[in-house]
Amino acid sequence: MELFCNKCNAKLTRSPLDEADPKTLNYTDQEELLPEGKYFLAENSEIHFNVEITYLVNTKSMRIMNHSDSSKLSGCCGPGDLGTLNQVCSTCGHEVGLIVGDCWIPHFIGISQNATRLEPLW
């Protein structure tokens, strides 16, 4: 699977992602939830969001950046708010997902299917 920005068509994944086996998910606080190059459907995880998140991805697998509004990156030890999109397309600034890197939860990027596409627009 590859992900593209819904607004500018930029490729957001560093390389194609393969679906993770649920047995490989690591729910340990402060560790990567998924192996690099993997994704998992958010609806099948133990994590619940206050915004629409479809895919969970390893933090090193995406080409996106932090939101310019630093209030969206709140947390005690790193970003941890599950209710706000805090990651944007590095080409156009379109909100595409959220990064979680706080101490009370495993680390990952959650991607909104409404802000991304699986195929390029052109």
Secondary structure, 3 states (H helix, E strand, C coil): CCCEECCCCCECECCCCEECCHHHCCCCCCCECCCCCEEEEHHHCCCCCCCCCCEEECCCCECEEECCCHHHHCCCCCCCCCCCCCEEECCCCCEEEEEECCCCCCEEEEECHHHEECCCCC
